Amino acid sequence: MADSFTQFSEVLRDLTQEQSDWLKAELRGPPFPNYMTDRNEQEALAKRWFNERGITDLDGCASFVELFEFWPGFEFAFQKTVNGGTEAWLYADESANLDHLANIIQRFLQRFRPDACFGLSWAGTCSRLRVGEFGGGALFITARRVTWMSTWDFLDGWRKKHEASKGRPRPRRKKGTP
């Protein structure tokens, strides 16, 4: 049996205390008060928390409470830099929910850095040498837009273009052009 992995490692630099506090709260997910033991109450709170963040898809989970158990879908750590600042290290060694990462980073940029951008590349690997199981991609995030590119989509798009061009007459080239 083979295991597939999504791996990345990136930092969000130069965080103020306010930015760091906001990011920690977002990454930790909805706070369930100690008195809240009723599963329906928890589900209502979790659903409201996710919906406020634009997340309405359960992403394969049975409930929003279960989705919270996997939130944010990647690892994180806050660390001090040598110049005394704070940065958030965002990473995944085995698996990652890149949709959640994009959601959090875009909301961060909208709130704190509307003119900034964030880029991340990831690797899709496999524990065995299986055909088609290796690749990756990149995310480019601004306050207004999230742009994705994966190697699988890139290759699929070019394969389709190649297949569509088969059998078509090639355009004539002018003499002297390659």
N, C-alpha and C positions, 0 to 999 in steps of 0.2 A: 504494500500500500504506500502511496506517495502523499505527502503533505504539501499544500500550496501556501505560500507566504506573500504578504504585502509588507514591504519594509520601506521606511523613510526615517529621516532625522533632520530636523530644521529648528531654528530658534526664532522667536519673536523678541527683538532686542529693545533695549532702552525703555523699559516700562516704568512709568511713574507708579506711585503707591496706589492711586486710584485705578489705573489701568490693571495693575497686578491684582488688586482686590476683585475687580469686575471679572477678570479672566478666571481667577480661582473659583468664584461662585458659579460661573457658567460651566466650567469644566467638571465641577463636582456634581452638578445636576440639581434636581429639585430637593429642597430640604424637607424631609418627612419628620414632623414633630414627634417626640417620643410617645405622646399620648395617642397618636394616630395608628391604631392597629387594625381598623376595619379596611379590608381590601378594596371595597367600593370607594371609600373616601380617598385612599391612596391612589386609586386609578383616576379619580376625578382630578386630584391635585396634579398628578403626573401628566395627564392629558392636557390640562390647562397650561402647565409649564411648557410643554413641548409645542403646543399650538401657538403660544405667545412668541415662540422663536421660529415660527414658520415650518415646523416639523409636524406633518400630519400623517405621514406614512409609518406604519409599524415596522417596516424594514425586516419582515420575516418573524417578528416577535408576536406572541399571542395577546399582549396587552402593553399599555404604556408603562406600567410598573416593570414589566419584564424588559422593555426597551431601556429603561433607566438602569437596570442591572448591568447592561452592556455599555452604558454611556461613559465617556464620549466615543468609545470605539477605538481608542488609541491611548498611548501612555503620555504622561506629562510630568515635568518637574520644574520647579522654580529655583533659580540659582543666582547667586551674586556674581557679578563680573569683577575683574581686577580693578576697574575704575570705580567700584562701589555701586554700580547700577544693578538693575534686576533684569533677567531675561527668562522667558518661558521656553523650555526645551520640549518640543513636541516630537514624538517618535513612535515607531511601531517596529517590533522585532519579528512578530509573527503574522498579525492581521491588523487591518485598519478599516475604519469606516470613514472614507474620504469625503462622503457627503456631509457628515457631521462636522468634520474638520473645516470644510469650506464654509459651512453655515456659521460656525463660531468666528472664524477669522474675518469673514465679510462683515458680520455684525460689529466686531471689534473695530474694523476700519471705518465703518459708517459712524460709529460713536466717537472714536478718538482720533483717527487719522484719515480723514476723507480724501486727502490728496496722495496718500501712500499706496503701495502695492506690496503683495506678498507672493513669493513663488516657492514652489515645492516640486520636487521630482520624487517618484517612487519606483521601486523595483518589484516586479512580480516574479517570484522564483518558486522553485519546486525542489523537494528533497531528493527526487530522482530525475534522471535525464529523460523527461517525457517531452515528446514533440508538441510544440505549441503552448507549453506551460511557462515559458519564460518571456518576459517583456517588461512593461512598466508604463510610465507616463509622466505627465506634468500637469500642475494646476497653476494658473495665474489668477490672482484674486485682487480686485479693487473694491472700493465701496459700492460701485455700481454694477460690477460684472464678475462672474466666475467663468473662466475659460478652461476647458479640459482638453487634453490630448493624450490618447493612449497609443502605445505601439500596435496593439491589436487592431484598433480602429484605423490607424494609419495604413497598415498592411492590407486590411480588408478593403478600404477605399481604393487603394492603388490596384489591387487584384480585380475589382469590379471595373475600373476604368480600362484596364488591360483587356479583360474579356469583352467589354463592349466595343473595343476598337478592332477586334479581330474581324477580318473579312472586309473591312472598310478600305476603299482605295486610299492610298497615301497621297497627301497633297503634293503637287509638283513643286519642286524647289527651283528657285532661280539659279542659273549658272553662277558658280563661285560661292554659294552659301553652303554651309555644312548640312 
